[in-house]
Amino acid sequence: MDIGQIVGLALVTTIFLLILRQQKPVMAVLLSIVFSILVFTLMMSKMASILGVMQELTRRADINQFFLGTILKILGVAYLGEFAAVLCEDAGEKAVATKVEFAAKIIIAVLALPIIIAILESLMELMPG
């Protein structure tokens, strides 16, 4: 599915959402969730091809697979955190969305620690003394 089809589907969904929000707000939230999951599912193959390219580049550059895995986990947490936060906001739950974003940031920071430590250790090895 290309961007034109996604935009078309988004416009149709938006029109339905505008109508449903006035008459059946719960159905509007459900439609929004279904649309979001559909787009996310459709993009899985694109994400898989990006993953393949990143794995190949990592292999060619002889970089530790641990770093790629960590970066991919961080990207996954970021995407899923934003995805969930936006769904919460669409449902009118801004406070819940904020907590999801906060949790995602903390998890990202924890996941990034080994990479930060490895960078600092490399820098310390380069420094004289």
Secondary structure, DSSP 4 states (H G I P E B T S, - for coil): --HHHHHHHHHHHHHHHHHHHHH-HHHHHHHHHHHHHHHHHHTHHHHHHHHHHHHHHHHHTT--HHHHHHHHHHHHHHHHHHHHHHHHHHTT-HHHHHHHHHHHHHHHHHHHHHHHHHHHHHHHHHS--
